[in-house]
Amino acid sequence: MNLPLLHGNWSEDLQQHWFLCEVVWRVKQLTDADMKVAQVVTTFRDRALNWFMKFSGGQPKTLNEMLTALIAKFKNPKSES
């Protein structure tokens, strides 16, 4: 099982992306938060990767910080609240 890619094109479902990442981690029995951060960062492509590099500024971020910031930045404008 591989983690899904996230391009940051505003049409992707961020909740679904995060859900799939969590499912993969559960199946692989991955519990280390630092490993999860490292793995999720490898799923970022294009705009999402550019955003993350600016967002992190080279400083470690938690999964919750990343999820909150991702949703704020790339939430689909057509999606319902």
N, C-alpha and C positions, 0 to 999 in steps of 0.2 A: 504494500500500500504506500502510495506517495501522497505528499501534501499537495493540495491544489495551488495553482499559481494565482497571484493577484496582480493585475496590471494597473489598477487605479484609473479606470476609464469612466467612472461614475455610473456604469450600467451594471456592475457586478453587485451581487448580494453579499455584503460584508458579514452579515450575521451567518449566512450559510457557509461562507469561507471559514469563519472562525469555528463554527460547529463541526465542519469536516476535519479541521485540524485537531480539534479535541477528540473526535472519534478515533482518528489515527493514533493519537497519543494513548488513548485508553487501550486500543487493541495491542499496541506495542508495549503497554504497561510502563510508559514513560511518565515519571512523576517529578523529575528535577526541573524546576522552573527555569533555570539558566539554559538548560538544553532545549526547552520548549521555545524560549526566546530566540536562541540561535537557529533553530529549525524554521520558525515562522518567518524570520528575516530572509531566509533563503528562498521563500516563496514570492517575494516582492519582485516585480518587473516594471520597467518603463516608469510611469508617473509615480507608482507606489514606491519604487526603490528611490527615486529622486526625493520624494517626500520624506522617506524614512531617514535618509542621510542628513537632511536638514533638521528634521525633528530630533534625532538622537544627538546630533552634535558631538558624536564620539563618546557620549556618556551612556552607561547602561540604563535601560528602561525596563519596567515590569510589564508583564502581559496585560494587566489591566490598564496601565497608562497607554500602551500601544493601541489596544482595542478602542478605548475612549477617543483617542486622537484620530484613529483611522475612520471611525464613524463620523466624527465631526468634519473631517476633510473630504471623504469620498462618499458620503451618503448620497444615494440616488435621489436627485431632486424630485422625481416623479413618485417616489415611494410614499406611502402613508405613514403617519406617525404612530 
